[in-house]
Amino acid sequence: TLRQRLLAIFDAKERIPHVAKHGARYYNFWRDATHVRGLWRRTTLDEDKKADPAWETVLDLDKLAAAEDENWDWKGSDVLRPTYDRALIFLSRGGADAVVVREFGLDTKEFIPDGFFLPEAKTGASWRNRDTLYVGTDFGPGSLTRSGYPRIVKEWNRSSTLDEARIVFEGENQDVNVAATVAHDHGRIYEFVRRRATFFTNQVYIRHGDAWVRIDKPDDARVDTFGDQILLYLRSDWTVGGMTYPAGALVSADFEAYLRGDRKLAVLFEPTERKCLEDTSPTKNYLIVNELENVRNKLYLLRHHAGQWTREALDA
């Protein structure tokens, strides 16, 4: 009886279809009783506003698994920007950590013949540009950490083989993993390598030309960006530039000035005994800050203009 009740909940069509915006279209991955492995589908903004949107199927995992006689499980995608016409599809066999990576055409809704392909491994891959990927995978003996995840990141161009890809970063054997990501943010492109020494600490490097510059920060702080700003989410107290910023604070600075050594930081959030930072969400013009005060959410709009941050409450 309990199993049937839970199954009905999981299969309910009233669930919110959470979307990710890629170009002009909104993508969603959906599972239900009919589509057990799931559908990767898309719609428009006008349709998404409707109670019953019209969805266009991009990839049907049930049909793919049947056609290829594989136990495919969806592990996500990485869509190419700014054209939004290609994607890296991550598939695992039976839900394992190891994945197969395949290049997919969003216009043709088919896998690209002779496109990028990475065999089954604990792999991380991201687009650097249309013809180049950052790849961390099992390149052979010594290429994995003792945790079994990538230790080496390579830059792989589609005109070459994976064996010919150039090493751009190496971590240590005792690390958890090393991964490269590319962030497209308000017209800027940031290329990062994150070297995770533990599950809660990391070193972050940013690419300048062919050099990787380590970002000065506490090892347990999280790095993000908003336009030309670097955002630092602190997990412990940090004394820098003659100031002490408390654990739980969110601070920002001009990214280029910060890399040059300037430590003039703006405080975007500071915790109290009854207030903590729940989350942030970037939009075109604002950084929405979601604060939790006395276990109640309050939203604020932060805008960066002419070198200054302004803040206003968002009624919700």
C-alpha positions, 0 to 999 in steps of 0.5 A: 500500500505504501509503495503504491502511494509513493509511486502515485506521488512520484508519477503525479503530473502535477509536479512542477517541470523545472526548466533551464533556459538555453537561448530562446527555449526552455528545457526540462527533463521529465520522468513519469509512468509512461516515460520511465527513463525520461524525456529531455524536452523543450518549450517556449516562454509563452507555452511555459506560462500555460497550465498545460504547455506544449512540449517538444521532445528533444531526446527520449531515453526510453527509445534510445535505450531500446534502440541501443539495447543499453540501460541508459540513465540521464546524468545531465547535459552541457549546452554550447553557448552562445549558439545553443545548437549543440550539447554534451549529453552525459549518460550512465549505465544503470545510474552508475557514477561513470558516464559516457559523453556524446555530442548531440545536435539540438537542431537535428535532435540527433547525436552528431556523427563523428562528434565528441565522444568519451567512453565510460569513465568518471568523466567531467567535460565542458565546452571551451568553444565549439571545437574545444572541450575541457576534459577530465577523465581516465587517461590511463595509469596515474590520471585519477586521484586516489578517490577515483576521480580525474586528477588531470584536465586536458584541452581537447580539439575536435581536429585531434584525438583524445590521446593528443589533447594537451594537459592544462592542469594537474592536481595531486593524487590525494585530491578528491578531483580536479575539474574545469568549467566555463562560465558565460556571465553578462557578456564575459567568459570565465574559465576556471579550474577547481582543485578539490583537496577535500569535499569542503575545501578547494583551490580555484584557478582562472585562465589568463592567456595560457596561464592559470592564476590561483584566486586568493581566498580561504580554501573553504570559500566558494567562488562565483561571478556576477558580471565583472564582479567576483563573489566570495561565499565565506564558510569561516571568518576571513581577515584580509585588507585590514578587515575581518569578514564573518563566516556566512558572509557574501562579499564582492569585488571588481574581479580584475582589480582583485586579481591585481591584489586590491582587497577592497570588498563590498559586503553583500550579506552579513549574518546575525544570530537570527539571519543567514544566507539561504541562496542567491540567483542572478538575473540580467540586471540584479542579483537576488539575495534570499535571506532567512531571518527567524526561519522566514525568507526575505528577498532583496534585489542587489544591483551593481552600477557605476562601481556601487551596489544598491539594495532594495526589498522585493515584496514576495 
